[in-house]
């Protein structure tokens, strides 16, 4: 069966078409970011799809003890309607106490499904160990599972993970450096010295010389007013400034698992000749029985007949001239009908020969 090559070519930057993006689309304000919260809790009310493990029992007993109910140490309660879970959420910047967050609840043990369960009060902590939100509420689970008496099972999506929309109430804010100091810093999402310089130049063109200066390939520092209300208006103006990002470096990205190849427009080839072909060797074994004539006194003998067939494909060679463009590269590779593995081998050989002007990245 002939392997078809799906050769995906993406033009990362068009040479004859310039475009600009807003600063908010290519950079973030330093210190203005989400904060991860995590907690450990119990989901109750499950229809027999919970679990019965040692740490589930211990968690259950601890919860009852908080309510003044003490169980004997050797007592093992029946808790198939309970599951221990990990609860996590992202806390956006500038969120205030009393506002709510969506939380994700994931089973930690042997629970078969969280559908129909309710998350009990769970403290969500930050990396510093402080509690920033408290989660509780009924779970929304998109997946489900069903199991027959003979062991057959049907599972759709993931029944052991659910969401609680607006299930966490924020109790504490996270301090940010946004309202302190005399400067704001923009961090580029893709570090590039040229883009950092262009961003600083665009801000200086609007505000005046010396207002912005690049610190490195990913950061640009801007002088900002100290008054918070003025700083908000100041940033609202800056983040909508149009900046044309610099062209990416020449890259060829190959996904060896899917056969997808992405080639940047700036990729060039130095003079090189590539041949593509192969030698196919087929070995067939046939067993034959040699039977002597009646009364000849001979023995029956089993013999093997080996057939070796060698087929050589037509070798095809294509030549890359100096400065070969992306279109010529694609056309040449498609012409020989190369499979994804063959294309990868060709690109690696070109790189090793020093004929590929660009970075070869294999994922």
C-alpha positions, 0 to 999 in steps of 0.5 A, spaced: 500 500 500 502 506 497 503 511 503 501 518 502 505 524 504 501 529 507 506 535 506 503 541 510 507 547 509 506 554 513 508 560 511 510 563 518 511 570 515 509 573 508 515 577 505 511 581 501 506 583 506 507 586 512 502 586 518 502 589 525 499 586 532 497 590 538 502 590 544 497 586 548 497 580 543 504 579 543 506 581 550 504 581 557 505 586 563 510 583 568 506 581 575 499 581 572 498 573 571 494 568 574 495 564 580 494 556 581 490 554 587 490 547 589 486 543 595 484 536 597 477 534 599 471 529 599 466 528 594 459 525 597 453 523 594 455 518 589 451 512 587 455 507 589 461 509 584 465 511 590 471 508 593 474 504 599 481 505 601 485 507 607 486 514 605 479 515 604 477 512 610 482 516 614 479 523 610 472 521 612 474 520 619 477 526 620 471 530 617 467 527 622 472 529 627 471 536 625 464 535 627 465 532 634 464 525 631 469 520 633 469 513 630 473 507 633 480 506 630 479 499 628 472 501 625 471 501 617 465 505 615 462 503 608 463 509 604 462 507 597 458 513 596 465 517 597 471 519 593 477 523 595 479 528 590 484 534 588 481 540 586 484 546 582 483 553 579 486 558 576 486 565 580 486 571 575 489 577 577 486 583 580 480 578 583 477 581 589 474 577 595 467 575 594 468 573 587 467 566 584 472 561 580 470 555 576 474 549 579 476 542 576 475 536 581 479 530 579 478 523 583 485 521 586 483 514 588 479 508 585 472 511 584 469 509 578 465 516 576 464 522 580 457 523 576 452 526 581 456 527 587 457 534 591 464 537 593 464 538 600 468 545 603 475 545 600 480 550 602 484 552 596 491 554 597 497 557 593 504 556 593 505 560 599 501 555 603 495 560 604 488 559 603 485 564 597 479 561 596 474 556 598 470 551 594 464 547 594 458 545 590 455 540 585 459 537 580 458 537 572 461 531 569 460 530 562 463 523 562 459 516 564 461 509 565 456 503 565 459 496 567 455 489 566 455 483 570 459 479 565 465 485 566 463 488 560 464 496 560 462 502 556 466 509 558 464 515 554 469 521 556 472 522 563 467 520 568 472 521 574 473 529 572 468 534 573 467 542 574 463 546 579 462 553 575 463 558 580 464 553 585 469 557 589 469 564 593 475 568 593 477 570 600 484 573 599 487 577 594 494 576 591 498 582 591 501 584 584 507 590 583 502 593 578 501 599 582 508 600 585 514 603 582 515 608 577 516 603 571 511 597 567 515 592 564 512 588 558 514 581 557 514 578 550 511 571 549 516 570 544 523 573 545 526 576 540 531 582 540 528 585 534 521 585 536 523 588 543 526 594 539 520 595 535 516 595 541 520 600 545 521 604 538 513 604 537 512 606 545 517 612 544 514 614 538 507 616 541 510 618 548 516 621 547 524 619 547 526 615 553 520 613 555 521 605 553 527 601 553 529 594 551 532 590 557 533 584 553 530 579 548 523 579 551 523 585 556 521 592 555 521 597 561 516 603 560 516 609 565 509 609 568 505 614 572 505 612 580 497 614 581 493 608 580 488 611 576 492 614 571 496 608 570 490 604 568 489 609 563 496 609 561 496 602 560 490 602 556 493 606 551 500 602 550 497 595 550 493 598 543 499 600 540 500 597 533 507 593 533 510 589 527 513 583 530 520 581 527 520 575 522 522 568 525 528 565 524 528 560 519 526 553 521 523 546 519 519 543 524 518 535 523 513 531 527 515 524 526 509 521 529 504 524 524 508 526 518 507 533 518 512 538 516 512 545 517 517 549 513 518 557 514 518 561 508 526 563 510 528 556 509 533 556 503 538 550 500 545 551 498 547 547 492 545 540 493 543 533 489 539 528 492 537 521 490 531 517 492 530 510 491 530 503 494 532 496 493 527 491 495 529 484 496 523 478 497 525 471 499 520 466 498 520 459 501 517 453 498 517 446 501 516 440 496 516 432 497 520 428 493 516 421 493 520 415 490 517 410 485 513 404 488 518 398 489 524 402 488 527 402 495 528 409 496 526 414 502 521 420 502 525 426 502 522 433 504 526 439 500 526 446 500 525 451 494 528 458 495 526 464 491 530 470 491 527 476 488 531 483 487 527 489 485 530 496 485 526 502 484 528 507 479 533 512 482 530 519 482 535 525 483 533 532 484 538 538 484 537 544 488 541 550 486 543 556 490 538 560 494 532 554 492 526 557 495 520 554 499 516 552 493 522 549 489 523 544 495 516 542 496 515 541 488 521 537 488 520 532 494 512 531 492 515 530 485 519 523 487 513 521 491 517 521 498 513 518 504 514 522 511 520 517 513 523 519 507 522 526 507 525 526 514 531 522 512 532 527 506 532 533 511 536 530 516 541 529 510 541 536 507 542 539 514 548 534 516 551 536 509 550 543 511 545 545 505 539 546 509 539 554 511 535 553 517 534 550 524 531 543 523 527 541 529 524 534 530 518 533 535 
